[in-house]
Amino acid sequence: MSFSFLLGFIAVVGIGLWFWRDSLGAREQARAASSRACRQSNVQLLDDTVALERLWLRRDRDGRLKLERLYLFEFTDTGLIRRVGSVLLVGWRVEVLQMEGGDLLVP
């Protein structure tokens, strides 16, 4: 095993660990934002979780390249009908939160 192979392997593992940790933090930001929005709208966030729908690269307001993530969540106001909401993050910053029924929240 060569030294360059070992360095490459360490780099790949490091990038993987960084991506995993970054994804956990972003998901928690999206979950917290959706939970706050549901509380403010007097509806119940179902399963207390969000699901990643899309992941891609985008430049932020300062022109830096960041990961943009779209998370979906479900909520209910009556307990009978499930409705869908979405949270769009650039990096860990919530850009747009939308709830089915017309509520569009831009933090």
Legacy VTK file of the C-alpha trace (Angstrom):
# vtk DataFile Version 3.0
C-alpha trace
ASCII
DATASET POLYDATA
POINTS 107 float
0.000 0.000 0.000
1.488 3.322 -1.078
1.557 6.546 0.872
-0.518 8.402 -1.768
-3.219 5.695 -1.594
-3.334 6.064 2.177
-3.643 9.864 1.925
-6.408 9.508 -0.652
-8.262 7.045 1.545
-7.997 9.362 4.564
-9.242 12.290 2.438
-12.268 10.315 1.206
-13.135 9.186 4.729
-12.716 12.761 6.007
-14.995 14.181 3.312
-17.554 11.460 4.046
-17.511 12.252 7.766
-17.811 15.976 7.077
-20.798 15.403 4.735
-22.498 13.120 7.274
-22.082 15.647 10.110
-23.161 18.553 7.901
-26.253 16.635 6.792
-27.247 15.868 10.389
-26.978 19.543 11.311
-28.969 20.683 8.275
-31.683 18.116 8.939
-31.960 19.303 12.552
-32.278 22.924 11.354
-35.083 21.896 8.979
-36.839 19.880 11.700
-36.648 22.753 14.181
-37.954 25.260 11.609
-40.856 23.007 10.633
-41.695 22.363 14.287
-41.725 26.118 15.029
-43.908 26.811 11.986
-46.383 24.107 13.010
-46.593 25.471 16.563
-47.186 29.006 15.249
-49.895 27.731 12.870
-51.562 25.608 15.595
-51.108 22.357 13.673
-49.365 19.117 14.593
-46.066 18.109 12.973
-46.488 14.433 12.161
-43.720 11.979 13.095
-41.643 14.956 14.378
-39.300 14.555 11.415
-38.384 15.828 7.950
-37.307 13.877 4.864
-34.664 14.962 2.372
-36.230 15.426 -1.064
-33.403 17.023 -3.084
-29.754 17.956 -2.686
-27.767 20.130 -5.063
-25.143 22.892 -5.213
-26.065 26.576 -5.170
-24.372 29.881 -4.500
-25.474 31.717 -1.364
-26.121 35.452 -1.099
-22.381 36.105 -0.770
-21.542 34.064 -3.877
-20.077 31.097 -1.992
-20.901 27.595 -3.210
-23.049 25.729 -0.665
-25.277 22.678 -0.512
-28.949 23.412 -1.029
-31.344 20.931 0.515
-35.104 20.582 0.206
-36.818 18.776 3.079
-40.468 17.711 3.214
-42.596 17.240 6.307
-46.196 16.329 7.030
-48.607 18.036 9.386
-52.286 17.917 10.272
-54.786 20.350 11.697
-57.640 17.895 12.310
-55.830 14.608 12.778
-57.562 13.153 9.724
-55.919 14.838 6.736
-52.167 14.781 6.201
-50.758 17.910 4.571
-47.277 18.534 3.211
-44.826 21.313 3.927
-41.300 21.994 2.724
-38.165 23.646 4.055
-35.474 24.928 1.690
-32.002 25.342 3.204
-28.847 26.813 1.708
-26.063 25.553 3.912
-27.765 25.481 7.303
-29.762 28.660 6.672
-33.524 28.327 6.169
-34.384 30.247 2.997
-38.054 29.323 2.525
-40.593 27.356 4.536
-43.890 26.570 2.854
-46.938 24.785 4.216
-49.775 23.344 2.149
-52.721 25.665 2.340
-50.851 28.766 1.304
-48.585 29.639 4.222
-45.262 30.785 2.778
-42.752 31.796 5.393
-39.467 33.441 4.539
-37.302 33.869 7.636
LINES 1 108
107 0 1 2 3 4 5 6 7 8 9 10 11 12 13 14 15 16 17 18 19 20 21 22 23 24 25 26 27 28 29 30 31 32 33 34 35 36 37 38 39 40 41 42 43 44 45 46 47 48 49 50 51 52 53 54 55 56 57 58 59 60 61 62 63 64 65 66 67 68 69 70 71 72 73 74 75 76 77 78 79 80 81 82 83 84 85 86 87 88 89 90 91 92 93 94 95 96 97 98 99 100 101 102 103 104 105 106
